[in-house]
Amino acid sequence: MQKALLRWAGSKKKLLPHLIKYYSNSFERYFEPFVGSGQLFFNLPLKNAILSDINGDLINMYNALKRDHVQVYQHLSHFSQTKEFYYTLRDGEQLDKDEFYLAAKFIFLNTYCFNGLYRTNLSGKFNVPYSASSGKLIHFEELERLVAYLHKGEFILGDFETIVSSQCSKNDFVYLDPPYAVRNKRIFSQYSPDTFGLNDLIRLKSLIKEIDNRGAKFVLSYAACEESMFLSQDWHCETVQTVRNISGFAKHRKTEQEVLITNIYQ
Ligand SMILES: C[S@@+](CC[C@H](N)C(=O)[O-])C[C@H]1O[C@@H](n2cnc3c(N)ncnc32)[C@H](O)[C@@H]1O
């Protein structure tokens, strides 16, 4: 398995063997409109991918790496790998910083923050604490290898519905991995102030119908729950086991069911 560049809440590492089998080389393009760390993207033999997310810092990081990963790494290698520096970087001003510095900052915070979470306060400031048990900063050779994958895709900032409905056509493959919907958007969330709500689920349900109408294929992964039953009406469904960390703590793991909803009948 190819490791992704980032740690990401809700990453589908454990589901990869189930997801990979839905993809084949006969598809024209690969779409991933909730790309996050792009676990599946990094594990498929792709030529032409359109990857998007609503998180602007994330999309900036991918694009800056594609433009000049050496500059990003130069910034990264000047950052001191300490808890004190983490907070200085996290909370410092960034008004005059270029895209390469901001990409390095994103990778650094993702490496040392608690559990790879991306969470902001209501004014959009990243506020995840440092974690002593987090990962190690990426080496240049590893970064260079992963950047080669990034060149297979176009990274776009935007809402899932806008990107897919404006670009997807016959013979494309769309993998959808939305956040789990919360009933109230303003509760503490793992993502950002733009957390997924019930209205987004309704938009998602219409979008999969639209993908099917255009002659494209989709796979949508979601926790087995009331909302997945709402999404899966009319479609083929595979239920698989996965392991989730409870409240983000790796030592508190629980086996749960995930549903793969698709218009591919195998
Ligand atoms: C479960 S994560 C995806 C994880 C990904 N499959 C991986 O391997 O890391 C969901 C992603 O959806 C993004 N997101 C939330 N609302 C969105 C929206 N309306 N449109 C596009 N992306 C959105 C979040 O920023 C987050 O990166």
The ligand as a Tripos MOL2 file, in Angstrom:
@<TRIPOS>MOLECULE
LIG
   27    29     1     0     0
SMALL
NO_CHARGES

@<TRIPOS>ATOM
      1 C1        -13.6880   12.0800    5.0880 C.3       1 LIG1
      2 S1        -12.6690   13.3760    4.4990 S.3       1 LIG1
      3 C2        -12.0110   12.6540    3.0280 C.3       1 LIG1
      4 C3        -10.8790   11.7250    3.3480 C.3       1 LIG1
      5 C4        -10.1690   11.2020    2.1120 C.3       1 LIG1
      6 N1        -10.9220   10.1970    1.4160 N.3       1 LIG1
      7 C5         -8.8070   10.6490    2.4890 C.2       1 LIG1
      8 O1         -8.3960    9.5830    2.0260 O.co2     1 LIG1
      9 O2         -8.0990   11.3280    3.2710 O.co2     1 LIG1
     10 C6        -13.8260   14.5270    3.8870 C.3       1 LIG1
     11 C7        -13.2470   15.7390    3.1560 C.3       1 LIG1
     12 O3        -14.3470   16.5010    2.6240 O.3       1 LIG1
     13 C8        -14.0050   17.8830    2.6300 C.3       1 LIG1
     14 N2        -15.2740   18.6470    2.5180 N.ar      1 LIG1
     15 C9        -16.1680   18.9610    3.4780 C.ar      1 LIG1
     16 N3        -17.2360   19.6070    2.9460 N.ar      1 LIG1
     17 C10       -17.0170   19.6840    1.6010 C.ar      1 LIG1
     18 C11       -17.7350   20.2210    0.5020 C.ar      1 LIG1
     19 N4        -18.9270   20.8140    0.6690 N.pl3     1 LIG1
     20 N5        -17.2110   20.1130   -0.7370 N.ar      1 LIG1
     21 C12       -15.9830   19.5380   -0.9270 C.ar      1 LIG1
     22 N6        -15.2380   19.0110    0.0890 N.ar      1 LIG1
     23 C13       -15.7450   19.0710    1.3250 C.ar      1 LIG1
     24 C14       -13.2300   18.0580    3.9220 C.3       1 LIG1
     25 O4        -12.3920   19.1980    3.8330 O.3       1 LIG1
     26 C15       -12.4520   16.7250    4.0200 C.3       1 LIG1
     27 O5        -11.1610   16.8540    3.4510 O.3       1 LIG1
@<TRIPOS>BOND
     1     1     2 1
     2     2     3 1
     3     2    10 1
     4     3     4 1
     5     4     5 1
     6     5     6 1
     7     5     7 1
     8     7     8 2
     9     7     9 1
    10    10    11 1
    11    11    12 1
    12    11    26 1
    13    12    13 1
    14    13    14 1
    15    13    24 1
    16    14    15 ar
    17    14    23 ar
    18    15    16 ar
    19    16    17 ar
    20    17    18 ar
    21    17    23 ar
    22    18    19 1
    23    18    20 ar
    24    20    21 ar
    25    21    22 ar
    26    22    23 ar
    27    24    25 1
    28    24    26 1
    29    26    27 1
@<TRIPOS>SUBSTRUCTURE
     1 LIG1         1 GROUP 0 **** ****
